[in-house]
């Protein structure tokens, strides 16, 4: 479904991604893990249209995404849940959710999908008429995911969804990702908690300084814990972004 080939991303004189190639098949959950500065978030930014790569190909469903603005990538079926969530704090939960469906014209189906997301995240139903700025970090993350899903994406990009959350909320985020995976959602995940990401993913790519140094299933990579110790320089479950 998604093919990234020889991707290079530069910010001025700094090359953040060097000739990276990544593939995601339909229905797969693929994780990008690695230390700070590895190029993970930059890769998602390029796929979603926030960054124009210096070189390389990004092909989704047989069509190039390179050079398309973010709103067009959403229309093509790609939705990004950005690091930091980018919730509009002065708008209500309802208004934030409505923004996720702006590309759609099927109002009745949108209303049905809003109900589905409120069932998925009951706290959003409780806070539906409240300003989103008063939500906790975990509640904002739920809102960001629900908002992205309202565009009915075929590819979901998750950028550091557990960043800054308490352990119980991290569990809830991973439960949601696992539920979406069981439902067939194709997902490209960038995640600071590398051991959990690799354990959950169908396949993972280990990035260092903008390059993929290894890829495969958790078993092929020697297990999530061993991967964290050998390639990411960590022995604990919580790893840097």
DRENLOGU-881415 format. One record per residue (C-alpha): residue in three letters; x, y, z. Coordinates in steps of 0.5 Angstrom, whole numbers, plus 2048, in hexadecimal, padded with zeros to 3 digits. Layout:
<pts>
ALAXYZ ...
</pts>
This chain:
<pts>
UNK800800800 UNK806805802 UNK80C8057FF UNK81280A801 UNK8188097FD UNK81F80C7FD UNK81C812801 UNK820818803 UNK81E81E807 UNK822824809 UNK82182A80D UNK82682F80A UNK82D82C80B UNK82B82680F UNK82882080C UNK82381D811 UNK82281680D UNK827813808 UNK82480E803 UNK81F80B807 UNK81A806804 UNK814803808 UNK80E7FF806 UNK8077FE809 UNK8037F9807 UNK7FB7FA807 UNK7F97F880E UNK8007F8811 UNK8027FC817 UNK8097FE816 UNK80E80181B UNK81380681A UNK818806820 UNK81F809822 UNK82280F826 UNK821816826 UNK82381981F UNK82281381B UNK81D816816 UNK817812819 UNK812818819 UNK81581B813 UNK81381580F UNK80C816811 UNK80C81D810 UNK80E81B809 UNK809816808 UNK80381B80A UNK806821806 UNK80882580B UNK80F825809 UNK812824801 UNK81781F801 UNK81E8217FD UNK81E81A7FA UNK81A8147F9 UNK8138117F8 UNK80D8107FD UNK80880C7F9 UNK80180B7FC UNK7FC8067F9 UNK8008077F2 UNK80080E7F2 UNK8068137F4 UNK8058177FB UNK80B81C7FA UNK80A8237F9 UNK8028227FB UNK800827800 UNK7FD824807 UNK7F6825805 UNK7F78217FF UNK7FA81B802 UNK7F481B807 UNK7F081B801 UNK7F48157FE UNK7F3811805 UNK7F9813809 UNK7F7816810 UNK7FD818815 UNK7FC81881D UNK80281D81E UNK80781D824 UNK804822829 UNK7FD821826 UNK7FC828823 UNK7F5828827 UNK7F182F826 UNK7F083182D UNK7EC83682C UNK7E7832828 UNK7E282D82C UNK7E382582B UNK7DD825826 UNK7E182B822 UNK7E7827822 UNK7E4821820 UNK7E082481A UNK7E7827817 UNK7E9820816 UNK7E381F811 UNK7E482580D UNK7E6821807 UNK7DF81D807 UNK7D981F805 UNK7D5819807 UNK7D281C80D UNK7CE816810 UNK7D481280F UNK7D8817813 UNK7D3817819 UNK7D3810819 UNK7DB810819 UNK7DB81581F UNK7D6810823 UNK7DB80B822 UNK7E180F824 UNK7DD81182A UNK7DC80A82C UNK7E380882B UNK7E580E82F UNK7DF80F835 UNK7E3815838 UNK7E2819831 UNK7DB818832 UNK7DB81B839 UNK7DF821837 UNK7DC822830 UNK7D9829831 UNK7E082B835 UNK7E682F832 UNK7EB82A830 UNK7F082E834 UNK7ED82C83B UNK7EF824839 UNK7F482083C UNK7FA81E838 UNK7F7817837 UNK7F081A835 UNK7F381E830 UNK7F781882D UNK7F081582D UNK7ED81B829 UNK7F381B824 UNK7F2814822 UNK7EB814822 UNK7EB81B81E UNK7F0817819 UNK7EC811818 UNK7E6816816 UNK7E981780F UNK7E880F80E UNK7F080E80D UNK7F2808809 UNK7F980980C UNK7FA80C813 UNK801810815 UNK80281081D UNK80781481F UNK809813827 UNK802812829 UNK805810830 UNK80A816831 UNK809819838 UNK80381583A UNK803811841 UNK804809841 UNK7FC808841 UNK7FB80C83C UNK800809838 UNK7FD803839 UNK7F6806836 UNK7FA809830 UNK7FD80282E UNK7F67FE82F UNK7F380382A UNK7F9802825 UNK7F87FA826 UNK7F07FB825 UNK7F17FF81F UNK7F67FA81C UNK7F17F481E UNK7EC7F881A UNK7F17F8814 UNK7F37FF814 UNK7FA800810 UNK7FF804815 UNK805807815 UNK80880881C UNK80D80D81F UNK80E80B826 UNK81380D82C UNK811807830 UNK81580282B UNK8147FC82E UNK80C7FC82E UNK80C7FF827 UNK8107F9825 UNK80D7F4828 UNK8067F6826 UNK8087F881F UNK8087F3819 UNK80F7F5817 UNK8137FB819 UNK8197FF816 UNK81F80181B UNK821808819 UNK82880B81A UNK82A812818 UNK825812812 UNK82680B810 UNK823804811 UNK828800814 UNK8237FA815 UNK81C7F7814 UNK8187F1815 UNK8137EE81A UNK8147EF821 UNK8177E7821 UNK81B7E981B UNK81E7EF81F UNK8207EA825 UNK81A7ED829 UNK8187F482B UNK81C7F4832 UNK8227F282E UNK8217F6829 UNK8217FC82E UNK8277FA831 UNK82B7F982B UNK8297FE826 UNK82680482A UNK82B804830 UNK825803835 UNK8237FD83A UNK81D80083C UNK816800839 UNK816807839 UNK81A80A833 UNK81C811830 UNK81881382A 
</pts>
